[in-house]
Amino acid sequence: MKKGRLIVLLSVVITVLLISGCQSFNLQQLIKKDLNPEPALIKVRIHFDRGDTVDGYVYELGLEQSGKLYSGGSSLSYIYDLQGHVVGSFNYQRVTHMEIIPAGDEDAT
């Protein structure tokens, strides 16, 4: 009997949310976030066209979802520290290549 009441209560809550203006309420998105693990950070050395290099972490080697692509080809992506906090940004237009630094090989040049 208690399971039936719980189902009715959840149905009422979802119906109220949908009727009250939460049309973008997506229960699947809430569940999907729990099932997908957070992507791992990749340690890289970014080489720029002026000869500069920067070591940091990125989530993807290309333009990531949180990055921005501007009209005319420039882009903005972020560099993270080991904890996943943004510590800088870079423009892919100025990047010649990215070198993946294997774990335990941080002193590679």
C-alpha positions as CSV (number, residue, x, y, z in Angstrom):
1,M,0.0,0.0,0.0
2,K,2.9,2.4,0.8
3,K,4.4,1.8,-2.7
4,G,1.2,2.9,-4.3
5,R,1.1,6.1,-2.3
6,L,4.7,6.9,-3.2
7,I,4.0,6.4,-6.9
8,V,0.9,8.6,-6.7
9,L,2.9,11.3,-4.8
10,L,5.7,11.3,-7.3
11,S,3.2,11.5,-10.2
12,V,1.5,14.5,-8.6
13,V,4.9,16.2,-8.0
14,I,6.0,15.7,-11.6
15,T,2.6,16.8,-12.9
16,V,2.7,20.0,-10.8
17,L,6.2,20.8,-12.0
18,L,5.2,20.4,-15.6
19,I,2.0,22.4,-15.2
20,S,3.7,25.2,-13.2
21,G,6.1,26.2,-16.0
22,C,8.9,23.8,-15.8
23,Q,8.5,22.6,-19.4
24,S,12.2,22.1,-19.7
25,F,12.2,19.6,-16.8
26,N,14.0,16.5,-18.1
27,L,14.2,13.6,-15.7
28,Q,16.5,11.7,-18.1
29,Q,19.1,14.4,-17.9
30,L,19.2,14.1,-14.1
31,I,19.7,10.4,-14.3
32,K,22.2,10.6,-17.1
33,K,24.5,12.9,-15.2
34,D,24.8,10.3,-12.4
35,L,25.6,7.5,-14.9
36,N,28.3,9.4,-16.9
37,P,31.6,9.7,-15.0
38,E,33.4,13.1,-15.2
39,P,36.0,13.1,-18.0
40,A,39.6,12.7,-16.9
41,L,42.1,15.6,-17.2
42,I,44.9,15.1,-19.6
43,K,48.4,16.6,-18.8
44,V,49.7,18.4,-21.8
45,R,52.4,20.8,-23.0
46,I,50.8,23.4,-25.3
47,H,53.2,24.8,-28.0
48,F,52.3,28.2,-29.4
49,D,53.4,29.7,-32.7
50,R,55.7,32.2,-31.0
51,G,57.8,29.4,-29.4
52,D,56.2,29.6,-25.9
53,T,55.0,26.5,-24.1
54,V,52.6,26.1,-21.3
55,D,52.0,23.0,-19.2
56,G,48.6,22.3,-17.8
57,Y,45.6,20.0,-17.9
58,V,42.8,19.9,-20.5
59,Y,39.7,17.7,-20.7
60,E,39.9,17.2,-24.5
61,L,42.6,17.7,-27.1
62,G,40.2,19.6,-29.3
63,L,37.7,22.4,-28.6
64,E,35.7,21.2,-25.6
65,Q,32.0,21.7,-24.9
66,S,32.7,24.5,-22.4
67,G,35.0,26.3,-25.0
68,K,33.8,28.9,-27.5
69,L,34.3,29.2,-31.2
70,Y,34.1,32.7,-32.5
71,S,33.3,33.9,-36.0
72,G,36.5,34.1,-38.1
73,G,38.1,31.0,-36.7
74,S,39.4,32.0,-33.3
75,S,38.5,29.9,-30.3
76,L,38.7,29.9,-26.5
77,S,39.6,26.9,-24.4
78,Y,40.6,26.5,-20.8
79,I,43.6,25.2,-19.0
80,Y,43.0,23.5,-15.7
81,D,45.0,22.6,-12.6
82,L,45.1,19.0,-11.3
83,Q,41.9,19.7,-9.2
84,G,39.9,20.8,-12.3
85,H,39.9,24.5,-11.5
86,V,40.4,26.9,-14.5
87,V,43.8,28.6,-14.3
88,G,44.0,30.1,-17.8
89,S,42.7,30.1,-21.3
90,F,44.2,29.8,-24.8
91,N,43.2,30.4,-28.4
92,Y,43.6,27.4,-30.7
93,Q,44.5,29.8,-33.5
94,R,47.9,30.3,-31.8
95,V,48.6,26.7,-30.9
96,T,50.9,24.7,-33.2
97,H,50.5,21.4,-31.3
98,M,49.8,19.8,-28.0
99,E,52.1,17.3,-26.5
100,I,50.6,14.7,-24.1
101,I,52.7,14.3,-21.0
102,P,52.5,10.7,-19.7
103,A,51.9,10.1,-16.0
104,G,55.2,10.2,-14.1
105,D,57.0,11.9,-17.0
106,E,56.4,15.6,-16.1
107,D,60.0,16.6,-16.7
108,A,59.9,15.6,-20.4
109,T,60.9,18.3,-22.9
